[in-house]
Amino acid sequence: MKMETGKLIKELRVKKGLTQEDLAERTELSARTIQRIENGEVDPRLIHFK
């Protein structure tokens, strides 16, 4: 499940023409966290958004 979610997030990010850094700014997460989500290392549901 985590891998599928990360792939979807990456696909949508790329379709919108955003870099990981752009998405990080918009979500108030670090670019490293975005990278980990997209790689399936972290489940985005466990991240607390501000």
N, C-alpha and C positions, 0 to 999 in steps of 0.2 A: 504494500500500500504506500509506504513512504517513497519508494522509487517512482511510482506512478504520479504521485502528487508533485514531487520535485521536477519530473519531466514536464508536467503540465505547466507549472509555474515558469519554467525556462522557456517553453514554447510560446506562452503568452507574452513573456517579457521581450523575447526576440521579435515577435510579430509587431509589438508596439515600438520597436526600435530603441529599447532601453538597454543600457549596460547594467551589470550587477551593481555598480556604484550608484547609478540613477535610482534603481529600485531600492537600494539600501537607504538612500536619502529620503525617499518617499515613505518608507515604512519605519524609519528611525531604527533600523537594524544595521549591523556592520556588513560590509561587502563579504567578509568571510562567512558570516552567518547565512547570507543568501547563497553563497557557493556551497556550503554544507547542506542546505535544504535541497538545492538542485541536484546535488550528488547523492541524495538519499541518506546522508549521514545523520540527519536530524529531522524530526517530525515537526512541521510548522505549527501543528496544533498545540505543541508544548511551549511555544514562544508566547510571551505576554506582550501584546501590542499596547502602546501608549495611546 
